[in-house]
Amino acid sequence: MRIVFFGDSHAHALIRALNKSGDQSGLTAVDIRRIEDGKTNNKTILTNLAQSYPADHLFCCLGGTEYNLLGLIEADEPFDFLVTPDDTILPDRKPVPNGVIRSALAARMRSALGRMSEVRAQYSCPFTCVAPPPPFAHIDDTASLPRAFLPHLTKGIAPASVRRKLYMVQIGLLEAHCRAEGIGFLPAPVAVQDVDGFLLRNCWRNDPTHGNARYGAAVIGQMRDFQLA
């Protein structure tokens, strides 16, 4: 059984896990941006993927950082919103309608979903979308923020509860897209999340977006179970 995982930066958690374990049992993880030369982040989807990476089951996680781009750094006017009727709005924050948040995230996700459709069109095997890692509860001095965020650090980091809500909305949009397109959907492994749905500290790398090899190993195990179900 040939299993292929295509991702952008999130592919590296799986690549590191496979390298660490020495697993050669039919699973390949690929950073789809770097196929041509191994280092250039090319967002154009190549047209010969099925020939270069034949698969009996294809898994894909393109994009995935959109919720962080929207809400990792505190907004000029701090906001909060409701996802469920039981949610609350934090004090001293502007309430924003859920629909506005959904529209903003959907616009940011459009490129990644389009690229995913381009990948899927090249294969006839089962196709499954993999959720990105959950957010971190606390971003401390050991975290290294991506370069794009550094000029805005004076605004501070948005509260964990707001970032978690943004992640939930993004996952909801992903699931809805997959249902509409007849695509399988694989959420983040429960075992790598705390009771509040944040990524466990021993599963994240040194930035607030990516999982490490331990996280990658959990996703690989979940993929194998999903593929056999």
C-alpha positions as CSV (number, residue, x, y, z in Angstrom):
1,M,0.0,0.0,0.0
2,R,1.6,3.3,-1.2
3,I,0.6,6.2,1.0
4,V,1.6,9.7,0.1
5,F,1.3,12.8,2.3
6,F,1.6,16.2,0.5
7,G,2.0,19.3,2.7
8,D,3.6,22.7,2.8
9,S,5.6,23.4,5.9
10,H,3.4,21.0,8.0
11,A,4.9,18.1,5.9
12,H,8.2,18.5,7.9
13,A,6.7,17.1,11.1
14,L,6.0,13.9,9.2
15,I,9.3,13.9,7.4
16,R,11.2,14.2,10.6
17,A,9.1,11.5,12.2
18,L,9.9,9.1,9.3
19,N,13.6,10.0,9.4
20,K,13.7,9.4,13.1
21,S,12.0,6.1,13.0
22,G,13.6,4.8,9.8
23,D,10.2,3.8,8.7
24,Q,10.3,2.6,5.1
25,S,6.9,0.9,5.0
26,G,5.2,2.5,2.1
27,L,4.6,6.0,3.4
28,T,6.1,9.1,1.8
29,A,5.9,12.6,3.1
30,V,6.7,15.5,0.8
31,D,6.9,19.3,1.1
32,I,5.1,19.9,-2.2
33,R,6.7,23.4,-2.5
34,R,10.2,22.0,-2.6
35,I,9.9,19.2,-5.1
36,E,12.0,20.9,-7.8
37,D,15.1,21.8,-5.9
38,G,14.6,20.9,-2.3
39,K,14.6,24.4,-0.9
40,T,12.5,26.9,-3.0
41,N,9.0,27.4,-1.7
42,N,7.2,27.2,-5.0
43,K,3.4,27.4,-4.6
44,T,2.7,26.3,-8.1
45,I,1.4,22.7,-8.2
46,L,3.4,20.5,-10.6
47,T,1.5,18.6,-13.2
48,N,3.3,15.2,-12.9
49,L,2.7,14.4,-9.3
50,A,0.9,11.1,-9.9
51,Q,3.8,9.9,-12.1
52,S,6.5,11.0,-9.6
53,Y,4.6,9.9,-6.4
54,P,2.2,7.1,-7.3
55,A,-0.3,6.5,-4.4
56,D,-3.0,4.1,-3.3
57,H,-4.2,6.7,-0.7
58,L,-3.3,10.4,-0.8
59,F,-3.3,12.7,2.3
60,C,-2.9,16.4,2.0
61,C,-2.4,19.4,4.3
62,L,-1.8,22.6,2.3
63,G,-1.8,25.9,4.0
64,G,-3.0,25.6,7.6
65,T,-1.6,28.7,9.1
66,E,-4.5,31.0,8.1
67,Y,-6.0,31.2,11.6
68,N,-2.6,32.4,12.9
69,L,-2.2,34.9,10.2
70,L,-5.6,36.3,11.2
71,G,-5.3,36.3,14.9
72,L,-1.9,35.3,16.4
73,I,-0.8,38.9,16.8
74,E,-3.2,41.2,18.7
75,A,-5.4,43.3,16.5
76,D,-5.3,47.1,16.5
77,E,-8.7,46.8,18.0
78,P,-8.8,43.6,20.2
79,F,-11.7,41.4,19.2
80,D,-13.5,38.3,20.3
81,F,-16.4,36.3,18.9
82,L,-18.7,33.4,19.6
83,V,-18.4,29.9,18.1
84,T,-21.0,28.2,20.2
85,P,-23.9,29.6,22.3
86,D,-21.9,28.7,25.5
87,D,-18.9,30.8,24.5
88,T,-18.2,34.1,26.3
89,I,-16.6,37.4,25.0
90,L,-13.5,38.4,27.0
91,P,-13.8,41.8,28.7
92,D,-12.6,44.9,26.9
93,R,-12.7,43.3,23.5
94,K,-14.9,44.2,20.5
95,P,-17.5,41.6,19.7
96,V,-17.3,40.5,16.1
97,P,-20.0,38.5,14.3
98,N,-19.0,34.9,13.7
99,G,-19.9,35.4,10.0
100,V,-17.3,38.1,9.6
101,I,-14.6,35.8,11.1
102,R,-15.7,32.9,8.8
103,S,-15.6,35.2,5.7
104,A,-12.1,36.5,6.6
105,L,-10.8,33.0,7.1
106,A,-12.5,31.6,4.0
107,A,-10.8,34.3,1.9
108,R,-7.4,33.4,3.4
109,M,-8.0,29.7,2.8
110,R,-9.0,30.0,-0.8
111,S,-5.5,29.6,-2.2
112,A,-4.7,26.5,-0.3
113,L,-8.0,24.8,-1.1
114,G,-7.5,25.6,-4.8
115,R,-4.0,24.1,-4.7
116,M,-5.5,21.0,-2.9
117,S,-8.0,20.6,-5.7
118,E,-5.2,20.8,-8.3
119,V,-3.4,17.9,-6.5
120,R,-6.6,15.9,-6.2
121,A,-7.3,16.2,-9.9
122,Q,-4.2,14.3,-10.7
123,Y,-5.1,11.2,-8.7
124,S,-7.9,8.6,-8.8
125,C,-7.2,7.0,-5.4
126,P,-8.9,7.9,-2.1
127,F,-8.0,11.5,-1.0
128,T,-8.0,12.8,2.6
129,C,-7.5,16.3,3.9
130,V,-5.4,16.4,7.1
131,A,-6.1,19.2,9.7
132,P,-3.2,21.5,10.7
133,P,-1.9,21.3,14.3
134,P,-4.0,23.0,17.0
135,P,-2.8,26.3,18.5
136,F,-0.5,26.6,21.5
137,A,-2.0,27.6,24.8
138,H,1.0,29.7,25.9
139,I,3.6,31.3,23.7
140,D,6.6,32.0,25.8
141,D,10.2,33.1,25.4
142,T,11.1,29.7,24.0
143,A,9.0,30.3,20.9
144,S,10.4,31.7,17.8
145,L,7.9,33.7,15.8
146,P,7.9,33.6,12.0
147,R,9.7,36.6,10.4
148,A,6.5,38.0,9.1
149,F,5.1,38.5,12.6
150,L,8.2,40.2,14.1
151,P,7.4,43.8,13.1
152,H,4.1,43.6,14.9
153,L,5.2,42.1,18.2
154,T,4.7,45.3,20.0
155,K,0.9,44.6,19.8
156,G,1.4,41.4,21.8
157,I,0.0,37.9,21.3
158,A,-3.8,37.4,21.2
159,P,-5.4,35.5,24.0
160,A,-5.3,31.7,23.8
161,S,-9.1,31.4,23.8
162,V,-9.5,33.7,20.8
163,R,-6.8,31.8,18.9
164,R,-8.5,28.5,19.7
165,K,-11.8,29.8,18.4
166,L,-10.2,30.9,15.2
167,Y,-8.7,27.4,14.8
168,M,-12.2,25.9,15.4
169,V,-13.7,28.1,12.7
170,Q,-11.0,27.1,10.2
171,I,-11.5,23.4,11.0
172,G,-15.2,23.8,10.5
173,L,-14.6,25.4,7.1
174,L,-12.2,22.6,6.1
175,E,-14.7,19.9,7.1
176,A,-17.5,21.7,5.2
177,H,-15.3,21.9,2.1
178,C,-14.4,18.3,2.3
179,R,-18.0,17.2,2.7
180,A,-19.0,19.2,-0.3
181,E,-16.2,17.8,-2.4
182,G,-16.5,14.2,-1.3
183,I,-13.1,14.3,0.4
184,G,-12.1,12.5,3.6
185,F,-11.2,14.6,6.6
186,L,-8.7,13.8,9.3
187,P,-8.7,16.0,12.4
188,A,-5.7,16.5,14.6
189,P,-5.0,13.5,16.9
190,V,-6.7,13.8,20.2
191,A,-3.6,12.3,22.0
192,V,-1.5,15.4,21.2
193,Q,-4.1,17.9,22.6
194,D,-4.7,18.9,26.2
195,V,-8.2,19.0,27.7
196,D,-8.9,22.4,26.2
197,G,-7.8,21.4,22.7
198,F,-4.4,23.1,22.6
199,L,-1.3,21.3,21.3
200,L,0.7,19.6,24.0
201,R,4.0,21.4,24.7
202,N,6.1,18.3,23.9
203,C,4.5,18.1,20.5
204,W,5.3,21.6,19.2
205,R,8.4,23.0,17.6
206,N,10.0,26.3,18.3
207,D,7.4,28.4,16.6
208,P,3.6,28.8,17.3
209,T,2.5,27.1,14.1
210,H,4.2,23.7,13.6
211,G,4.3,20.3,15.3
212,N,7.5,18.4,15.8
213,A,8.5,14.8,15.0
214,R,6.4,13.5,18.0
215,Y,3.4,15.3,16.5
216,G,4.3,13.9,13.0
217,A,4.4,10.4,14.4
218,A,1.0,10.8,15.9
219,V,-0.4,12.0,12.6
220,I,1.2,9.1,10.8
221,G,-0.3,6.6,13.1
222,Q,-3.7,8.2,12.7
223,M,-3.3,8.2,8.9
224,R,-2.5,4.5,8.9
225,D,-5.6,3.7,11.1
226,F,-7.8,5.9,8.9
227,Q,-6.5,4.2,5.7
228,L,-7.3,0.8,7.1
229,A,-10.7,1.7,8.5
